[in-house]
């Protein structure tokens, strides 16, 4: 299944509007409730390597010389898996290479390595999911995920998009939801991702500033009246 980055961005906007619903791309929901395309589902890993001690940014990070102040999590093989998944989920198009090729794996690695509650929770999902993905590839086809043929990789990825996963697939599906969110978050923070959206940032106004348009002033007045702040 080949999907455009623009479709993925639309799904993310939908997810942001519906924060209480677990997000699955609408185009993939047709397989809801169907079993995965393999007979054996391996167990989710019971234990994970504990995160090393790490301190946070503190109150005054040096933004002019940014650095990652904590140890990273992913091994070289795991980073390769993340970047392969990045290229599958946000593939190359006429605007730029895929997310994995652009290095979104570095973003994911830094994110899940941060010593904060949300990132620690995502670490458990992403690290557990990568371990599960290789174990499932070995159980189903005798090879880790990166060594599978493209059709088998695609079939395994499709199995992680069910809105009502069968028993044993709930945590793997939640892993892919988290990873997909992080891919979009990381990709659209890159210059290539911003260009893909047409984001141009702040632009100077040539000549004398004309002031806000009448529509903006009228909107401001309505807001002030509504808050009881109009003079």
C-alpha positions as CSV (number, residue, x, y, z in Angstrom):
1,X,0.0,0.0,0.0
2,X,1.6,3.3,-1.1
3,X,0.3,6.4,0.5
4,X,1.2,10.1,0.0
5,X,2.7,12.3,2.6
6,X,-0.1,14.8,2.1
7,X,-2.7,12.1,2.9
8,X,-0.7,11.3,6.1
9,X,-0.7,14.9,7.1
10,X,-4.5,15.0,6.6
11,X,-4.8,12.0,8.9
12,X,-2.6,13.7,11.5
13,X,-4.8,16.8,11.4
14,X,-7.9,14.6,11.9
15,X,-6.1,12.9,14.9
16,X,-5.4,16.3,16.4
17,X,-9.1,17.2,16.2
18,X,-10.1,14.0,17.8
19,X,-7.7,13.5,20.7
20,X,-9.7,10.8,22.5
21,X,-9.9,8.5,19.5
22,X,-7.0,6.2,18.7
23,X,-5.9,7.3,15.2
24,X,-5.8,4.9,12.2
25,X,-5.7,6.2,8.7
26,X,-9.2,6.1,7.2
27,X,-8.0,4.5,4.0
28,X,-6.7,1.5,6.1
29,X,-9.8,1.0,8.2
30,X,-11.5,-1.3,5.7
31,X,-9.6,-4.3,7.2
32,X,-11.0,-3.6,10.7
33,X,-11.3,-6.7,12.8
34,X,-9.6,-9.0,10.2
35,X,-6.8,-11.3,11.5
36,X,-3.2,-10.5,10.4
37,X,-1.7,-12.3,7.4
38,X,0.3,-14.7,9.5
39,X,-0.7,-17.7,11.7
40,X,1.6,-17.1,14.7
41,X,1.6,-13.9,16.7
42,X,4.6,-13.6,19.0
43,X,4.3,-12.2,22.5
44,X,5.1,-8.6,23.3
45,X,8.4,-8.4,25.1
46,X,8.0,-8.8,28.8
47,X,11.0,-6.7,29.8
48,X,13.0,-4.0,28.1
49,X,16.5,-2.6,28.8
50,X,16.1,0.1,31.4
51,X,16.9,3.7,30.3
52,X,20.3,4.9,31.5
53,X,20.4,7.7,34.1
54,X,20.0,11.1,32.3
55,X,19.4,14.7,33.3
56,X,17.0,17.0,31.4
57,X,17.7,20.3,29.6
58,X,17.5,22.3,32.8
59,X,16.3,25.9,32.9
60,X,18.7,27.5,30.4
61,X,19.7,25.3,27.4
62,X,22.2,26.8,25.0
63,X,20.0,27.1,21.9
64,X,22.9,28.5,19.9
65,X,24.9,25.3,20.3
66,X,22.2,22.6,20.6
67,X,23.1,19.1,21.7
68,X,21.4,16.0,23.0
69,X,22.1,16.0,26.7
70,X,21.1,12.3,27.3
71,X,22.3,8.9,26.0
72,X,20.4,7.7,22.9
73,X,18.4,4.5,22.9
74,X,18.4,2.8,19.5
75,X,21.1,0.4,18.3
76,X,22.4,0.7,14.8
77,X,20.1,-2.1,13.6
78,X,17.1,-0.5,15.3
79,X,17.8,2.9,13.8
80,X,18.0,1.2,10.4
81,X,14.6,-0.4,11.0
82,X,13.1,2.9,12.0
83,X,14.4,4.7,8.9
84,X,13.1,1.9,6.7
85,X,9.7,2.3,8.3
86,X,10.0,6.0,7.8
87,X,10.5,5.6,4.1
88,X,7.5,3.2,3.9
89,X,5.1,5.4,5.9
90,X,6.3,8.8,4.4
91,X,7.7,7.7,1.1
92,X,9.7,9.8,-1.4
93,X,7.8,12.0,-3.8
94,X,8.5,14.7,-6.3
95,X,9.2,17.2,-3.5
96,X,11.8,15.3,-1.4
97,X,13.2,12.0,-0.3
98,X,11.3,9.8,2.2
99,X,11.3,10.5,5.9
100,X,13.8,7.8,6.7
101,X,16.2,8.9,4.1
102,X,16.1,12.4,5.5
103,X,17.0,11.0,8.9
104,X,13.8,11.0,10.9
105,X,15.3,8.1,12.8
106,X,17.5,10.6,14.6
107,X,14.5,12.6,15.7
108,X,12.7,9.4,17.0
109,X,15.9,8.3,18.8
110,X,16.3,11.6,20.6
111,X,12.6,11.8,21.5
112,X,12.3,8.4,23.1
113,X,15.6,8.9,24.9
114,X,14.5,12.0,26.7
115,X,14.0,11.6,30.5
116,X,10.5,12.9,30.7
117,X,7.2,11.0,31.4
118,X,5.7,11.2,27.9
119,X,9.0,10.3,26.2
120,X,9.6,7.4,28.6
121,X,6.1,6.0,27.7
122,X,6.9,6.4,24.0
123,X,10.2,4.7,24.6
124,X,8.5,1.6,26.0
125,X,6.2,1.5,23.0
126,X,8.8,2.1,20.3
127,X,11.6,-0.1,21.8
128,X,9.1,-2.9,22.5
129,X,7.6,-2.6,19.1
130,X,11.0,-2.8,17.3
131,X,11.9,-5.9,19.3
132,X,8.4,-7.4,18.5
133,X,8.7,-6.6,14.8
134,X,11.9,-8.6,14.4
135,X,10.6,-11.4,16.5
136,X,7.4,-11.5,14.4
137,X,9.4,-11.4,11.2
138,X,11.5,-14.4,12.4
139,X,8.4,-16.3,13.5
140,X,6.5,-15.7,10.3
141,X,9.3,-15.7,7.7
142,X,12.5,-16.6,9.4
143,X,14.1,-13.2,9.1
144,X,14.2,-9.8,10.9
145,X,12.1,-7.0,9.5
146,X,14.8,-5.3,7.4
147,X,15.7,-8.6,5.8
148,X,12.2,-9.5,4.7
149,X,11.1,-9.0,1.1
150,X,9.3,-5.7,0.3
151,X,5.8,-7.5,-0.1
152,X,6.3,-9.2,3.3
153,X,7.3,-6.0,5.0
154,X,4.3,-4.2,3.5
155,X,1.9,-7.0,4.6
156,X,3.3,-6.9,8.2
157,X,3.0,-3.1,8.2
158,X,-0.6,-3.3,7.0
159,X,-1.4,-5.7,9.9
160,X,-0.4,-2.9,12.3
161,X,-3.2,-0.6,11.1
162,X,-6.3,-2.4,12.3
163,X,-8.7,-0.3,14.3
164,X,-9.9,-3.4,16.2
165,X,-6.8,-5.6,16.5
166,X,-7.2,-9.3,17.3
167,X,-5.8,-10.7,20.5
168,X,-2.1,-10.3,20.7
169,X,-1.9,-7.4,18.3
170,X,-3.2,-4.5,20.5
171,X,0.3,-3.5,21.7
172,X,2.0,-3.8,18.2
173,X,-0.8,-1.7,16.7
174,X,-0.3,0.9,19.5
175,X,3.4,0.9,18.7
176,X,2.8,1.7,15.1
177,X,0.3,4.4,16.0
178,X,3.0,6.1,18.2
179,X,5.8,5.6,15.6
180,X,3.7,7.0,12.8
181,X,2.8,10.1,14.9
182,X,6.5,10.6,15.6
183,X,7.4,10.3,11.9
184,X,5.0,13.0,11.0
185,X,6.1,15.2,13.8
186,X,9.8,14.8,12.9
187,X,9.4,15.0,9.2
188,X,7.3,18.2,9.2
189,X,9.8,19.9,11.5
190,X,12.5,19.4,8.9
191,X,13.1,22.1,6.1
192,X,12.0,19.5,3.5
193,X,8.8,18.9,5.5
194,X,8.0,22.6,5.9
195,X,8.5,23.0,2.1
196,X,6.2,20.1,1.5
197,X,3.5,21.9,3.4
198,X,4.2,25.2,1.7
199,X,5.2,26.8,5.0
200,X,7.2,30.0,4.4
201,X,7.5,31.3,7.9
202,X,7.6,35.0,8.7
203,X,8.1,37.2,5.7
204,X,8.8,41.0,5.7
205,X,6.2,43.3,4.4
206,X,7.7,45.5,1.7
207,X,7.3,49.3,2.1
208,X,5.4,51.0,4.8
209,X,3.3,48.7,7.1
210,X,-0.4,49.2,5.9
211,X,-1.8,48.1,9.3
212,X,-4.4,45.3,9.9
213,X,-7.1,44.9,7.3
214,X,-10.7,46.0,8.2
215,X,-11.8,42.3,8.6
216,X,-9.1,41.8,11.2
217,X,-10.1,44.9,13.1
218,X,-13.8,43.9,13.0
219,X,-12.9,40.5,14.3
220,X,-10.9,42.0,17.1
221,X,-13.8,44.3,18.1
222,X,-16.2,41.4,18.2
223,X,-13.8,39.4,20.4
224,X,-13.4,42.4,22.8
225,X,-17.1,42.9,23.0
226,X,-17.7,39.3,23.7
227,X,-15.2,39.4,26.6
228,X,-16.6,42.7,27.9
229,X,-13.4,44.5,27.2
230,X,-14.6,47.0,24.5
231,X,-14.2,50.6,25.4
